[in-house]
Amino acid sequence: MVKNLPLLMAILLIRVSSSLISGSVNLSGSIEWIFLIISLIANITAVIGHSLHVFVYLPVKKAEKNLKET
């Protein structure tokens, strides 16, 4: 999961970039919607991945470390 953390950060940057492009540049309606959909999908993916990393991976790693110490 730690190997995926840079990938999740890249996805989050893609989300921010596409959101800024769709919000600040005058584009045709369909292209603007495409950028909004890309930013929405990237945002959902990054949030789920970061949540799994923080709330699942790190506590499991900490529990494994505690088990090895005892």
Number of C-alpha atoms within 10 A of each C-alpha: 11 10 7 12 14 10 13 20 15 14 21 20 16 17 24 16 14 20 19 14 16 20 13 8 9 10 13 9 9 9 12 18 13 13 20 19 15 15 24 16 13 21 20 14 16 22 15 13 18 19 12 13 17 12 10 12 15 14 12 13 11 10 12 11 11 10 9 7 7 5
